[in-house]
Amino acid sequence: MPVSDAEFIHRENIKHFEKRLETETDPVNRGLLLKLLAEEKAWMLPHAAAVKTA
């Protein structure tokens, strides 16, 4: 089943934010990365479920 462009972008964002968190030490930047990561993962939940049930 093909992955939508939006889903691909969200998955890549998740990978990117997780990678950045490995080396980021500034608390403000880490907080922002964690927020962005949570938003991307929250977007994926209903969309990933929709793909599995389709």
Secondary structure as GFF3:
##gff-version 3
##sequence-region A 1 54
A	DSSP	alpha_helix	5	23	.	.	.	ID=ss1
A	DSSP	alpha_helix	27	53	.	.	.	ID=ss2
###
